[in-house]
Amino acid sequence: MDNKRKIIDDFQVFEYRVIRVESIPDIIFNKVKIKGQIYELVPTYDIENCVAFEYDGDDTFQNCEVEFIR
């Protein structure tokens, strides 16, 4: 089971970073790991293939690999 995906887009919404991937893995997860850092996810609604987490940095995650973890 592959729980890693390539980030195809990311954007900031207030204090949250939203990342978009081609598809969300079919596993139970509540965290993501990007560039060695683990982020707790916050609920998102009506945003296809996206997840969000609190983030106050300026880095972009586009074209990075994200690992969905529990």
Buried (B, 14 or more C-beta within 10 A) or exposed (E): EEBEBEBEBBEBEEEBBBBBBEEBBEEEBEBBBBEEEEBEBEEBEEEEEBBBBEBEEEEBBEEBEBBBBE
